[in-house]
Amino acid sequence: MKIYTKGGDKGMTSLYGGRRVSKDDIRIESYGTIDELNSHVGHLISTLDESKVDVALLIEIQNRLFTIGSNL
């Protein structure tokens, strides 16, 4: 399935609220970096033996990363 925005790719993207910024804006970079870190933490949690590791700390880190992402 293809999705068309009819805007073409002019190197810009929309933020929540409609403001347009460059795709290399620090805010957009931050979204991706936080999301990627959160993904790695989730993968780590899924591979650990819960009986040997305190997974609760990693889950807390994930929760905080979600909060940081929503605040951005």
Protein Blocks (a to p, Z undefined) as FASTA:
>chain_A
ZZdehlopnhiacdehhiacdfkbfklmmmmmmmmmmmmmmmmmmmpcfklpcfklmmmm
mmmmmmmmmmZZ
